[in-house]
Amino acid sequence: MSARWLVTGAAGMLGQDLVAALAHEDVTAVAADRTALDIADPGRVRDMFATHRPAVVVNCAAWTAVDDAEQQEDAALRINGTGPAVLAAACREHGAVLETLPDTGYVVRTAWLYGAGGANFVRTMIRLEGIKDTLDVVDDQRGQPTWTVDLAARLVRLGRAALEGTAPAGVYHGTSSGETTWCGFAREIFRLLGADPARVRPTTSDAYPRPAPRPAYSVLAHHRFAAAGIEPVRDWRAALDEAFSALLAAERPLISGRPG
């Protein structure tokens, strides 16, 4: 019998790509969006686990609007704090893996995500390139742009390895290789659009004060994936190049024949 996977936050940008990746695997995937499952409701979570008895639970539900979280702290904490705790308790009770548990849990840290299935920096830059002569983008924050399709593939590999006992529990870093700044990222997007990258002008974080401070350096290492026999995510430029046609189609659905 194939393993049963439960994907929470299945309608989100990462959740959509993870469910799509699991469709090509010998598993049974239960895709639960926030309408189907409130992860912070212990009763609904218990019912979901009792009905489906998942072997692997991947929590893709998250409050990602960090500035809004400053104003709606309780709501953000319910999704990002209470929800994972409720899921972890259910995993412990039912023996599932791939959650925030000391001995059988896996936490995958990620950042700078983009994909066709939701709002993100790439789609914003595609839109602004068509209406702005120039753009000022911060050049003093460094990170790793990461395609949700690439991250979904690593989550599938990690879930299988967890069931097989070949990947130790703990914290893994699910980001692309390489690094850049937001300005460098934007310039690469303009290049793929066939636009002049020089239209993206570097600026500092001080020029754009935000309610939630951003880290200047959020580059993550990938030793844990390599130690588990899972190759780290490829370079961010190669991923963006492959992803770009789907992102362009998602943001400009009525336009065809553009580069990418």
Disulfide bonds with the S-S distance in Angstrom:
none
